[in-house]
Structure formats: structure tokens, C-alpha cells
Amino acid sequence: MKAYSASGNKKFKVIDEMPQDDSYIKVKISSIFPIHDDVAVYEGKLDVKYPLVPCGIATAIISEDNDEYGLKRGERVIINPYINKEETSEDFTDFPKFGFEENGFLCDFTAVPYENLILFPEGVKDDEAIFTYAISLALTVLSNMTIEEGSYIALVGDSVLNLILAQLLRYYRTIPIFVSRDDRYIKLAKKVGCYFVINEMKENVTERVYEITGGRLAKHTIYNLNTGISTNFLHLITGYGGDCIIANTSYRTLAKVNLDIGGILNKKLVIKGISDGIDEFPAAINILAQKELSLTDIIDTKIPFSDAPVLFSTLSKTPTTYVCPIIKV
């Protein structure tokens, strides 16, 4: 076994073993999807217990037969990153995850609780299954909106999440409007079938949304905070009485932002925050099985496991180097 353990000093230590429960299922990791919060663990920016192996989003292969659970060696599995659902108080719910509260999967071999393993749906590829976490978050976003067929929904920000939402919204027969400032995401949004794509760096976003919607503006606006696009779009492009959802796959390291409360109050907008997809994970598996999403084109680089430290160093210096880097083990 080989794992990369972070100490919070922008360096990894290679370790040969991690503490493992004998009741866990032994697996070989096949793909890893690092997110911004994983890089923050590497940098020492999070309040976690070091040393820690980061990365909770991964797929794997069963390493040996397990008669108790009917698992066969070689079967491919998706790892659910949520350790359990723990209510810490009456009004706050914590969702501990592998890679933060416990060692994650930046390794070649490990052991995982049976409850966290989900067999690949038939016909699904590894490069598709790795997006289950992002799909579950996207479905959580949609479950928090009253979606009406034919309604206009703005997706603001450059993210894998918004690229998936653009496709799901078409699946629900709504009309997504993708607002971006990065040519890579603009091309991808068009490639996955998003008809209305606005380049925030070259166009007047408010005027274009007004034009596209015939003056009604967006019924819903979904905003991603990682990209530096103004939060004023929350009220500028959302219609009266609409709702806005701020959603991110990574949320532990987000910078504080300013909101125009006057603009929000004037339009009587509802603002919600979404940062987990724990309840929608089974539904995300079903979406994968239906093969309705175009996912493999989103991956713009594949990094061998041996180069993981180089990737984390690169992402630490320039977080936007890649759209979606995947580590292949």
C-alpha cells in the first residue's frame, strides 16, 4: 500500500499503511477527483487533525471476494464519501466525510465500510462514475427549487457542478442560461448542449438575460462562488420573487463576499445555500445508469498516481489550472 499523507505544510509524506478496521472491505482505488478543499488540507488551511490523507471522492475495485456481502474481486464500486449523518444539535447538521474527518483515498489500496460502497451501474465507465458526488450535489440543488417546465434558470460561475446542472436542467425541460468568464467552460457548456451561454467578460450579462427571457429574467439563479463573478448577479438577473441558490462542491475555504441586501429585498428573493448531496446519492446513481449526461469531456487532464504531489503543488499555486483533473491509480 502507498498513501500520500498531508501534514499541512504543502508537502506529502509517503506512508505504507493506514489504520484499518478488519470489518471494512479491501479495495484498490482506481480514480480520484480532488476538489479545492482537498488542496486546502494539503496547504494547512483547514482545522483538521493532521497528519491526514486527503481526497474523499473516488472510485475503486474490490480487491478480494467477500462472501458475507456477496462482493466479487474485480467488481467496480463508487465510494460514498459521507461517513455518516450526525446531528450535532437541533438546528445544525454535520456531515463528516472521508478526507477531512477521517483519512481519505489519496492512496492505491485501502479498506472502506461496506455501507459506503456502491456497485457501478451496468455500462457506466470509471470516468463517468467519478462524478457521482457532483451529481448528488446538483440533484440537491434542484430538489430545493420548484422547477416548472420551460422556466429560465441562470447558472453563474465556472464549475463542474454548473456543467452538470446545465445538462440536468435540460433533462427537466427547463432552459439553462450559462454565465461564464472562462473560454474553457464556455466551450464545454456549448458542447454538453447548453444553448444560451453568456461570456461575462465580453457581454452585458443583465441585458443578455433580459433579451433571452423576453424581459422576465431568470426564475431561479444558481451561483458558484469559486470564480470571482460578481454576486450582484444574484439580484440583477433573477426575476421578482425568484430564488437563488449558492452551491459549491468545496465550501470550507470560501472567501467572504458582499451581497447587495437592498437589491435582494427589493425583489423579495429567497437565498439558499447548498454544500452537500448526502440525501441524493442514490438518485445520482440512477442518473448515471440512465446515461443521460455527457461527463467524460469535462475531464481535461488525467494525472498518474505517482504525480499526485506535483498536481497538488500546481493547484496550490494556480487553482484554475485545470477544469477537472482526475488522478488515475
Secondary structure, 3 states (H helix, E strand, C coil): CCEEEECCCCCEEEECCCCCCCCCEEEEEEEECCCHHHHHHHHCCCCCCCCECCCCCEEEEECCCECCCCECCCCEEEECCECCCEECCCCCEECCEECCCECCCCECEEEECHHHEEECCCCCCHHHHCCHHHHHHHHHHHHCCCCCCCCEEEEECCCHHHHHHHHHHHHCCCEEEEEECCHHHHHHHHHCCCCEEEECCCCCHHHHHHHHCCCCCEEEEEECHHHCCCCCHHHHCEEEEEEEEEECCCCCCCCCCCCCHHHHHHCCCEEEEECCCHHHHHHHHHHHHHCCCCCHHHCCEEEEHHHHHHHHHHHHHCCCCCCCEEEEC
